[in-house]
Amino acid sequence: KELQNEYETLRKEVKELRQENIRMVDKIGIVRYNPFEGLGSNQSFSLALLDGNNNGVVITSLFSRDANRVYGKPIKQGTSEFKLAEEETKAIELAKNNN
């Protein structure tokens, strides 16, 4: 009886951990690129951070000699309601396939 109770407790804890884990970032994709021809190297990037349901964020940093701009777009089920740049889409696809 004691062993059965311990088994049920462990089973419940594993189930809870699985539920919590699905919302944690576990898929990452990054693409480095140069958005401005002839003005530097691949200092710009798009970084996708997704959970087990392909929800998360894509962060893009556009670097130039004069400024650095950073943008974030929410991702839900692998897509965004905001228009995505080609590099952002590629970062999301890399993340989705990186599990």
TACORUR-V773281 format. One record per residue. N is the residue number from 0. PSI is psi in whole degrees, -180 to 180 (* if undefined). NEAR is the number of other C-alpha atoms within 10 Angstrom. Layout:
# TACORUR-V773281
n psi near
N PSI NEAR
N PSI NEAR
This chain:
# TACORUR-V773281
n psi near
0 -42 6
1 -42 7
2 -40 8
3 -42 9
4 -42 10
5 -41 11
6 -46 12
7 -39 12
8 -47 11
9 -40 12
10 -43 12
11 -42 11
12 -41 12
13 -42 12
14 -43 11
15 -41 11
16 -40 11
17 -41 10
18 -42 11
19 -40 10
20 -30 13
21 -23 15
22 0 15
23 148 15
24 121 17
25 5 16
26 125 22
27 135 20
28 136 21
29 140 21
30 123 18
31 143 17
32 171 15
33 105 16
34 -13 17
35 100 13
36 129 7
37 6 7
38 55 11
39 -162 13
40 -163 14
41 63 14
42 -18 14
43 155 20
44 159 20
45 129 25
46 120 24
47 130 31
48 112 23
49 154 27
50 -170 23
51 -18 16
52 13 15
53 33 23
54 147 23
55 -132 23
56 151 21
57 128 25
58 129 17
59 133 23
60 119 16
61 115 19
62 133 21
63 173 16
64 -33 7
65 -21 5
66 165 7
67 124 11
68 140 10
69 133 12
70 145 10
71 138 13
72 131 18
73 146 17
74 129 20
75 121 15
76 41 13
77 4 19
78 173 19
79 151 16
80 -13 9
81 152 9
82 133 10
83 138 14
84 161 11
85 -43 9
86 -35 18
87 -44 22
88 -42 21
89 -42 18
90 -40 25
91 -44 29
92 -40 19
93 -43 18
94 -45 22
95 -32 23
96 5 11
97 59 11
98 * 10
